[in-house]
């Protein structure tokens, strides 16, 4: 696996994570704060891979624009190349960067990047979030599915 063009830093989280998962925004404005407010159980990794003595469940987060997809591809390459260890990569959340249908070239990039991660979740444009409404009160069905999946994936066996 080729190494990425740009790598996200590694950081010891300020506090442990007993359950749940880390949201790892692969670029600024990816949507981590909104997802953290919308779905209980996830915590912001502050754009750094959370490393510790035990494996950490991580969900990559990116906007669906070209820059977001390049950043997601770089993060996936970083993980797949072994540059980061002790990470249980759960998947990638792609948050719509605009209302309406995604242009074909961007849809192709999402499909390409999704092949490098275990799972893909896509969150549509939510106009009420843009206008400042609380995310937890305006959840699209895709968020409910994402929350159920992540709870199931991070539940102790």
C-alpha positions as CSV (number, residue, x, y, z in Angstrom):
1,X,0.0,0.0,0.0
2,X,1.5,3.4,-1.0
3,X,2.0,5.9,1.8
4,X,-0.3,8.9,1.7
5,X,0.7,12.4,0.4
6,X,-0.2,13.9,3.8
7,X,-0.5,12.0,7.0
8,X,-2.7,12.9,10.0
9,X,-0.8,13.2,13.3
10,X,-0.9,10.6,16.1
11,X,-2.0,11.8,19.6
12,X,-2.7,10.3,22.9
13,X,-6.3,11.2,23.7
14,X,-6.8,13.6,26.7
15,X,-9.0,11.0,28.3
16,X,-9.8,7.3,27.8
17,X,-12.7,5.9,25.8
18,X,-14.4,3.2,27.8
19,X,-17.1,2.7,25.2
20,X,-18.2,4.3,22.0
21,X,-15.9,5.5,19.2
22,X,-13.8,8.3,18.0
23,X,-14.9,10.6,15.1
24,X,-11.7,11.5,13.2
25,X,-12.3,14.4,10.9
26,X,-9.8,14.1,8.0
27,X,-10.0,17.8,7.2
28,X,-11.4,20.9,8.8
29,X,-15.1,21.3,8.4
30,X,-15.7,17.6,7.9
31,X,-18.8,17.6,10.1
32,X,-17.4,16.0,13.3
33,X,-19.0,18.5,15.7
34,X,-22.4,18.0,14.1
35,X,-22.1,14.2,14.2
36,X,-20.9,14.4,17.8
37,X,-24.0,16.4,18.7
38,X,-26.3,14.2,16.7
39,X,-25.2,10.8,17.7
40,X,-24.4,10.0,21.4
41,X,-21.4,7.7,21.8
42,X,-18.9,9.3,19.6
43,X,-16.1,11.7,20.6
44,X,-14.0,14.1,18.6
45,X,-10.5,12.8,18.0
46,X,-9.4,16.4,17.2
47,X,-8.1,15.5,13.7
48,X,-5.5,13.0,15.1
49,X,-5.4,9.3,15.3
50,X,-6.1,8.4,18.9
51,X,-3.3,6.0,20.0
52,X,-3.2,4.2,23.3
53,X,-2.4,0.9,24.8
54,X,-5.6,-0.8,23.7
55,X,-7.2,-0.7,20.2
56,X,-9.3,2.4,19.5
57,X,-12.5,2.3,17.4
58,X,-12.3,5.1,14.8
59,X,-14.7,6.5,12.2
60,X,-13.2,8.7,9.5
61,X,-15.4,11.7,8.6
62,X,-15.1,13.8,5.4
63,X,-17.2,16.1,3.3
64,X,-18.2,14.8,-0.1
65,X,-16.3,17.5,-2.1
66,X,-13.0,16.7,-4.0
67,X,-10.8,18.0,-1.2
68,X,-12.7,15.9,1.4
69,X,-12.4,12.8,-0.7
70,X,-8.6,13.3,-1.2
71,X,-8.2,13.8,2.6
72,X,-10.2,10.6,3.2
73,X,-8.1,8.7,0.7
74,X,-4.9,9.9,2.4
75,X,-6.2,8.8,5.9
76,X,-7.3,5.4,4.5
77,X,-3.9,4.9,2.9
78,X,-2.2,5.9,6.2
79,X,-4.2,3.3,8.1
80,X,-3.8,0.6,5.4
81,X,-0.1,1.1,5.0
82,X,0.5,0.4,8.7
83,X,1.6,3.9,9.6
84,X,-0.9,3.8,12.4
85,X,-1.5,0.8,14.7
86,X,-3.9,0.0,17.4
87,X,-6.8,1.4,15.4
88,X,-10.0,-0.5,14.8
89,X,-11.2,1.4,11.7
90,X,-14.9,1.1,11.6
91,X,-15.5,3.0,8.4
92,X,-15.9,6.3,6.7
93,X,-18.8,8.8,7.0
94,X,-19.2,11.0,4.0
95,X,-21.2,14.2,4.8
96,X,-22.8,15.9,1.9
97,X,-21.1,19.2,1.0
98,X,-24.1,20.7,-0.8
99,X,-27.8,20.0,-1.4
100,X,-28.9,17.9,-4.4
101,X,-27.3,15.1,-6.4
102,X,-23.6,14.7,-6.2
103,X,-21.8,15.2,-9.5
104,X,-20.7,11.9,-11.1
105,X,-17.0,12.6,-10.7
106,X,-17.4,13.1,-6.9
107,X,-19.7,10.0,-6.7
108,X,-16.9,8.0,-8.4
109,X,-14.4,9.4,-5.8
110,X,-16.6,8.3,-2.9
111,X,-16.9,4.8,-4.4
112,X,-13.2,4.6,-4.9
113,X,-12.3,5.7,-1.4
114,X,-15.0,3.5,0.1
115,X,-13.1,0.5,-1.2
116,X,-10.3,1.2,1.1
117,X,-12.3,1.2,4.4
118,X,-14.5,-1.4,6.1
119,X,-17.8,0.5,5.8
120,X,-19.2,3.6,4.2
121,X,-22.1,5.7,5.6
122,X,-23.4,8.7,3.6
123,X,-25.2,11.6,5.4
124,X,-27.3,13.8,3.1
125,X,-27.4,17.6,3.2
126,X,-29.6,18.8,6.1
127,X,-30.6,22.4,5.5
128,X,-31.9,22.8,9.1
129,X,-28.3,22.0,10.4
130,X,-27.0,24.7,8.2
131,X,-29.5,27.1,9.7
132,X,-28.4,26.3,13.3
133,X,-31.0,23.8,14.4
134,X,-29.8,21.2,16.9
135,X,-28.6,18.2,15.0
136,X,-30.1,15.6,17.4
137,X,-33.6,17.1,16.8
138,X,-33.3,17.0,13.0
139,X,-31.8,13.6,12.2
140,X,-32.2,12.1,8.7
141,X,-32.8,8.4,8.6
142,X,-29.2,7.8,7.5
143,X,-28.0,9.1,10.9
144,X,-30.2,6.7,12.8
145,X,-28.8,3.8,10.7
146,X,-25.3,5.1,11.4
147,X,-25.9,5.3,15.1
148,X,-27.3,1.8,15.2
149,X,-24.4,0.4,13.3
150,X,-21.8,2.1,15.4
151,X,-23.5,1.1,18.7
152,X,-23.5,-2.5,17.5
153,X,-19.9,-2.4,16.3
154,X,-18.6,-1.0,19.5
155,X,-20.7,-3.0,21.9
156,X,-18.5,-5.3,24.0
157,X,-18.8,-8.9,22.9
